Amino acid sequence: MSNATQSLAGTRIDSLLDANSFVEIGQSVTARTTDFNMTEMKAPSDGVITGYGVIDGNLVYVYSQDAAVLNGTVGEMHAKKISRLYDLAMKTGAPVIGLVDCAGLRLQEATDALEAFGEIYFKQTMASGLIPQITGIFGSCGGGMAVIPALTDFTFIEEKKGKMFVNTPNALEGNHVSKCDTADAKFQSEETGLIDAVGTEEEILGQIRQLVCLLPSNFEDNDSFEECTDDLNRVCENLENCAGDTAIALSQIADNGQFFETKAAYGKDMVTGFIRLNGATVGAVANRSEIYDAEGNKTEEFDGSLSARGARKAADFVKFCDAFDIPVLTLTNVTGFKATLCNEKMMAKSVGELVHAFAGATVPKVNVIVGKAYGNAYVAMNSKALGADMVYAWDNAEIGMMDASLAAKIMYAGADGATLNEKAAQYRELQSSVASAAARGYVDTIISPADTRKYVIGAFEMLFTKREERPSKKHGTV
C-alpha cells in the first residue's frame, strides 16, 4: 500500500518501486526551527520523502528530495530522516537508494543543519561495504550534498537537469558556465569517475531497478541469483573478433547476452560491469582498445595500454565486488602503461590501487587472457601472481615482458635485420608464446575463444565454496 506524498519526489519513488509497495516513514516530520520566520513557512515532510518498498521483490529503502519544499534545501530534520533511514537499512540488511534534487543546506538552520548533515556522512561510512548504496541525481546536487554520491557505490545522473558540483562552475578561477559547465552530466560522467550512467529520468530509474536485481542485499546474504535459461555450454562463435571491444565480448559470454556496464564514459580503455553466469552475478573487468556502436561502427580506438583512470576505475570496482562477495572475471588484453604527461601524474598510484584491490580480494577470481599481456600492466590485471584462482588464455594470446621484435632490438642493439628477425622469433617462442607461459604454470589452460563461456562458468562453479584468509590487521592503507 502506497501512502507517498503526491509530488514529483513521490512520483519518482512510485516509478522506481514495484506498484503499491512503498510505505512512507516520517510523513509528519517537519522543520522545528523558528528562526528567520521559519514558522510561517510550510515544510511538509521537511522536503524529503523516506520509506521502504520492493524492487522485483527485493527490499530497499528510499529517500527522495522534494524541490517544491523550501527549494529542496537540507535542514536538520530533513537530514535526520535520512540518517534514521540508514539505521533501519543497516539493521535489516537492505540497500539504500537516494533520489537527489537539492538546493543545498538550509541557511535558516545553519549549524543545526550542518551537524545533521554530518550524521548522514557518518551513516554512509558505516554502511559502506555493509549494504549497497545507490544515488540518482535529478536536479541540483551541490556543495556538501555532492559528497553524498561520493560515499555511495553507484551514481546515476539525469542528462539535462542533473547538476553535481562542489563549487559552481562560475566560482572556479578563470572559468564560467558558458566556457565549461563543470556541473553538467557530461563533464561529471567523463571527468570525475563518480557517475555510472547518464540518461533520462525514466532510463535512470529503470537502470537502478536493473542494478538492484543484480546486487546482493548486503555483504552476508547473496540473494542475487536467478534461474539460468541460457545454455551453460553455449559456443560463442567469433568471440575472438570482440577482443578489442570487450564490452561486446562480455555480453557474448553472459547469460542471455546481458551486460550492465558501469562508468562507461570514464576511463574508456577499461570496462567494468556486471554479468550473470549460470544465474549468478559476476563482476567483470576488461581492457578495451576499441569501441563499436549498436550498428557495428567503430567510434573510438585506443592504443591497448592501461591508463591511470582505467586502473582506478577497475580498482574501485574490484573493491566493491570483494566487499559484497561477488566473484570477479577479468579479460586481459594490455600492452603496457599509457605514456602521457597527464597519466604519469597518477599512474603509479592508480596502478598500486589496482594491484592492492586484486591482491587483497578473497572472492573467486578468474582471468582470461584474450590478446596481448605485456609487462607489469599484465601483472596488475589479476595475474596468477596476484592471486587469480584460474587463468585461461586464448590460443592466440601473447604473454611476456614486451613485443618480441622490440625485445630483440633492445637485447641485440646494432644487429642487422636478419639477426633481429631471428632473435625476435626465438624470443617469441621461448618467452612470449602462450605455450611457454602455460609450461611455467602462469596459465592453467589454453582454450579456444569459442569455449570461453563454458570454461569460466565451470571455474566459478568449482570456486563457489572458496575460502581464503588474509593477514589479521585493521585495514590496508593503499
Steps between C-alpha positions, in 0.01 A plus 500: 500500500646836399449811706770716343442871468383568145778722372782464251706344777220253574446426132865404464466253786186349348676465164802333661327246723258217433143627479340593835796368698626826652437570868592849614680563830498837674233663288405740781854617573556868431757769578519592866703821482318830547781736400467739205121464472524124442171454688323671210651262243335167435738207472303176454718199577780761528564463129592132483284189468647195674382142522535148369364281222605223263660469158414166341439373852828637640466721807650848455497824697444823306520871565389752240559873538216737416622817326151651542555528876735786594684438169600155620744638755636271770400598850554329833194272489543435127848361569389308810230322299766376259728395787220303665425330169862386491466361852207284387680389185808389694288313756309307234779468242341666197624758244443875529402698189517879508312708242669840518352838404642751745590870515751443778503568873215702652655829608232570760611195701876549463695292755206271581482408133877457477507269802217288363665494156814363658290219647407395146869476408562289808211264426615462140850415616368240743282353225785481247575135426204395714212583262499631142442875466366657181443865408288647222547872428201670338565866582770685691749310715743767612737596777499256789224302331749397229690299760198270543531330156877478559423287807257273315586209272317600181379835369267585211428850368219642287645624172343848486396618846751305708777716647780387730769729639693591811569850367278648229661544156501879543689472830799334333780743423515579131185305420140580419205269447489596131869408467486166681199380692682292758168415667326340204452130438752480216789650696423303815467166319816544292734673744422412864457123500195527727221459243397154384241598241328802345148495360144620520316476831315192376822335382677567829221354711495194273876456532483527879234227503719282278806558718317420825398163355865422422635588844482315831294668772799518733850361548378179665191397305571451132147467368580628151452162330242418235426190297721478192307453176810511278707201386792460742711344221399753235774553243584869447565510127749763376568620855861565399372791288385670823846510661520874427160599637473278804163650597364306205704193596353506851146521366576197280626300797217605735170322554257614231745768383432736791782730616452794739791738444607748768681833446495450123603861424801503736832323440367347181805277451364295791161328511326428831154363567284205595397188312326180603662162452278200574262742669758641744621861494866542401700822495688547172818702437654515152753697298360665186670637188192567283142614540222408256149640489177303468531504119847347508689820417828571676456824694822514706838331503772478768860381490451193720676647802369540855416857605506641854125561481436148377707352783321704767160419352578127509644517852187663642283243328701201625485637856122521478473143368727366774304683770176337388640156417445535124742286290724686255573414136772684308568507127862607455631665184759763590834610352634721779432827679372808318790737443373858526583785736145505636500126573847502651381730779277226645617180331704344781237583761211374287673176401594450864131523590416245230768257620384546859138436402569177312756367748279580798180356354405158639203434271533249214720659231525373143717657229473441126785636286333587171785677319829652605614492861821699527709620790387619840168616356422131445612417854260764638205351308414212735800286410582171667764683705233726655284207602283415201349159571476394137671651197394407150651627176369497147718296266607815314602695815846650558643514853831652591709804583441683172461454127759251373632731228561781746666263746738380227595859409583575863697180565685509165542870440689567177436156349393467137141438395539128444646449846228708661230299324661173609535611862146639505364164383697323773382742765140461384522122530694484827358795693186650339296203384197378693656153503812624682284674765292184545817290534607723788161469670395862446207383284288208615334410171529617139150524353326581175323840511171333412517287818553793738149501647497137607850519647433807717165361615673175596772691686257706706295190580815330623597808704155547656615379842834684492634611837811711533646701785724805507738614777312627804507882506268797526508594129742577219618853429512508118 
